Amino acid sequence: MSVVDAVTGASAATGSTIILRGAAFQDSVVLTEDAPYVQWEDSARAGAYAIVVRKLGYHDWSQSGVRIEGGRCHVPSPTRVIALLQPQ
């Protein structure tokens, strides 16, 4: 997924906390660089998830119903999510 400043279009990934929640799985990661994608690799099972992105100085961003495919260890998911963060 990508984390982007909705006003400037620049990456806002550094310092963002991304939370992934599903029926039987929850994980979070704090990004330390402006990497465009986060992969949960084979940790997350196939299914629908809710994603929340939090970053100081921005409103929280969330999206539910994000589908993740299973059995794709070390292969990027075809699902692309762009979190457009709105400054506070």
N, C-alpha and C positions, 0 to 999 in steps of 0.2 A: 504494500500500500504506500501511498505518497501522502505526506503531510505538507500542506501548502498554505501560505498566508493569502487569504482571499482578496486582500486589497492590492498587494504588490505582485502576487504570482510567484514569489520566491519560496524556496523550500523553508519550512518551519519545523523540520524534523528534530533538530538538536534540542534536547531538553523536554521533548514531548513524552508523555506517558500514554501508552496504548494498552487498552484493556480489552481482552477478547473473552466473551462469555457465551457458553452454550449450555445445553441441557445437562451434560455430564462433564463439562470441561471449562476451566477458567484459567487464564494466564494473563500476565502483564509484562511489559518491557518498557524500560526508559531508554530512549534513543540518545546516543552520545555523539552522533555525527549526522550530517545531512544525507543519509542514505535514502534512496527513493522507495525502497520496499522492505517490508518486514515479513519474514516467513516463519511460520510456526512449525515448519517441516512436518515430521510425522507425529508430533505431539497431539495435534487436534484431529479428532475423528471427523469423518464426513458428516455434514449436517449444516443446519442454519445457526448463525451466530449473531450476537450483537457486539458492536465495536464502539468503544468510547475513547476519544482522544482528549487529553488534558494538557494544557501548557500555560504557564504563568503569563499573564498579559492578554490571554485570549479566552473567549467563551468556550465551554466544553462543546465538542462536536460528537454526534452519535449517529449510528445507522444500525437498524436491525434487519434481520432476514438475509444477511450476507451468507451465501452458500460457499462452503469449502469442500473440496474434493478430498477423499481419503486415499491412502496408498500411493502417495506421490513423494516419497522421501527424497529430499534434496532436489526436487524438481519444482520450479516456480508454478504456483497455481495460476490457471487462466483467469481467475477472478482478480480484477483490478479495482481497488477502492482508492478514491482520492478524498482526503479529509480537507475541506476548505475552512480553515480557522478564521473566525472573525475577531479582530482586535477588540478589546474592551474599551 
